[in-house]
Amino acid sequence: DAGVIQSPRHEVTEMGQEVTLRCKPISGHDYLFWYRQTMMRGLELLIYFNNNVPIDDSGMPEDRFSAKMPNASFSTLKIQPSEPRDSAVYFCASSLNPVVGYTFGSGTRLTVV
Amino acid sequence: GQQLNQSPQSMFIQEGEDVSMNCTSSSIFNTWLWYKQDPGEGPVLLIALYKAGELTSNGRLTAQFGITRKDSFLNISASIPSDVGIYFCAGPGDYGGSQGNLIFGKGTKLSVKP
């Protein structure tokens, strides 16, 4: 099993540009999560899906953030327009049963200049 | 909202020493999970606890589920340099009645001096 695959690993973009982060969950996992990690706030849940349906997006910072899961093997997190305060590491995770834990991807380090 | 408080925030220890860290909450959790994050990687699950009072080991790591259900402890015996990283506790959240998500503490950063 290749695990949860995220791309790109690093992204540097200019303020105002659109950024798209991608995630391929582990096959068979029904849950997919997007987290953001910063020094100040730690790991914050942005949104999660169950069977490709968004269940809770209350953690999405504002309308500039959107996430989709068009099928069971792919999800995107989009920021448009990006701002310097969006700089963080964004993690995708998937799970068969969240109570027993998630498997995280290696993350995308986003820098907005 | 739900919060998990971890202490200490950071530790700097000598190789071979034992390590203790804990996680507390103002609300009850029915599951406690401990993760480790290596630099530049995502967190990896170390130990899962499902019953109050439960004590579970994974090699040199031992974790306990507090009997009040509001805390958990992680101990590492005879630390080695590869123990370096950030250790997170986590428990199921409850957003809008659903329980599909985990709440994470802010982590304990462990540094080991050879």
Boltz contact constraints between the chains, C-beta under 6 A:
constraints:
  - contact:
      token1: [A, 31]
      token2: [B, 100]
      max_distance: 6.0
  - contact:
      token1: [A, 42]
      token2: [B, 106]
      max_distance: 6.0
  - contact:
      token1: [A, 43]
      token2: [B, 104]
      max_distance: 6.0
  - contact:
      token1: [A, 45]
      token2: [B, 101]
      max_distance: 6.0
  - contact:
      token1: [A, 48]
      token2: [B, 100]
      max_distance: 6.0
  - contact:
      token1: [A, 48]
      token2: [B, 101]
      max_distance: 6.0
  - contact:
      token1: [A, 50]
      token2: [B, 100]
      max_distance: 6.0
  - contact:
      token1: [A, 55]
      token2: [B, 98]
      max_distance: 6.0
  - contact:
      token1: [A, 55]
      token2: [B, 100]
      max_distance: 6.0
  - contact:
      token1: [A, 56]
      token2: [B, 95]
      max_distance: 6.0
  - contact:
      token1: [A, 91]
      token2: [B, 42]
      max_distance: 6.0
  - contact:
      token1: [A, 98]
      token2: [B, 100]
      max_distance: 6.0
  - contact:
      token1: [A, 99]
      token2: [B, 31]
      max_distance: 6.0
  - contact:
      token1: [A, 99]
      token2: [B, 92]
      max_distance: 6.0
  - contact:
      token1: [A, 100]
      token2: [B, 48]
      max_distance: 6.0
  - contact:
      token1: [A, 101]
      token2: [B, 33]
      max_distance: 6.0
  - contact:
      token1: [A, 101]
      token2: [B, 45]
      max_distance: 6.0
  - contact:
      token1: [A, 101]
      token2: [B, 48]
      max_distance: 6.0
  - contact:
      token1: [A, 104]
      token2: [B, 42]
      max_distance: 6.0
  - contact:
      token1: [A, 104]
      token2: [B, 43]
      max_distance: 6.0
  - contact:
      token1: [A, 105]
      token2: [B, 42]
      max_distance: 6.0
  - contact:
      token1: [A, 106]
      token2: [B, 41]
      max_distance: 6.0
  - contact:
      token1: [A, 106]
      token2: [B, 42]
      max_distance: 6.0
  - contact:
      token1: [A, 107]
      token2: [B, 42]
      max_distance: 6.0
